[in-house]
């Protein structure tokens, strides 16, 4: 145990002190801030130019012209001159374009067009389309003799189906659970590949540099492999812990920045107070649904499946890396390990629609799939016996993976100058060393 701890300490301290670790740990969360800041800056820059649109409304009573309200950088000016003359002179009158609304049939509105040398921005176009559609709806309601205020009250009705367990306990919203489950599954996918590959590179570096020959003079191959796996795993947990702390502060920053961005985009699109109220109601509903999620169970299971999935795949990566002499052979030998991870992601996408299907249940039990599938299922709610069985099978899978990797590692780590095939690796597994 003492030698394993020494190897663990060496792997951990060596990697944590590397500049690449420090840079990566800081750049990943800071990258989110930079991307958000760039998006906000681009949005701010794109909205600084003032835009003047001439509105030519030929409908009876000019019912559409009054719908468009000026914002800080967007102005709608009603004009009455003939369309042909306006097309020839609109640029001289300092207009950016012409919004032409003919005397349309409300049942089949057509002929509305924007005339300009430049394309209409997507946000402005969406605003114009929304306002025209709202006015057509208002006119049709009045034509049918429906009370406008009563109709608006009906439109505001929001139907939400509360999901409840058989014993009366509340269940998380399907939409929120889907998002959380998919996020957790994809997170495990990247964890397995990133840190599993890190173990593989560490083994290959020591083998190519012949350092491993010196190390094995004082420690058994099995202990060396276990120390490496645990050391790199601790590096991953450290990185996660730092990211969680940094993301906490980033979340505060995002709230301030996104709030300003929403105000800016709202002004650009002519959003009204009703739109903002609906956005606030939606955000409050999302917060309420998040409180229904089993947060403690999600965090605990994520840590368990992070460690279990990492150990299982890292052991296999380490074993195969010990059998490789040339980096060009790595892709060939690691394909069998990569296939289950990729398949698990495909299964994850499929079971999001039905998290209690037979495919979901059995794939969440299979150790090669469960680190990705089970955390996603937990967000939807999973029977306790399913969770216990899945965890037990994952522990068993880790033991088997470590045994397989150890058999390969103890032979392959000192073998040089020979290309290894899967057939020969199979012989190592059943040989008595």
Secondary structure, DSSP 8 states (H G I E B T S, - for coil): -HHHHHHHHHHHHHHHTSHHHHHHHHHHHHHHHHHHHHHHHHHHHHTSS-EEEEEEE-STT-TTGGG----SSEEEEE--S-HHHHHHHTTTTT-SEEEEE-S--TTS----EEE-SS---HHHHHHHHHHHHHHHHHHHHHHTT--HHHHHHHHT-------B-TTS-B---HHHHHHHHHHHHHHHHHHHHHHHHHHHHHHHHHHHTTHHHHHTTTS-HHHHHHHHHHHHHHHHHHHHHHHHHHHHHHHHHHHHHHHHHHHHHHHHHT--HHHHHHHHHHHHHHHHHHHHS-HHHHHHHHHHHHHHHHHHHHHHHHHHHHT-SSGGGHHHHHHHHHHHHHHHHHHHHHHTS-TTSHHHHHHTTSHHHHHHHHHHHHHH---HHHHHHHHHHHHHHHHHHHHHHHHHHHHHTT--S----HHHHHHHHTS--
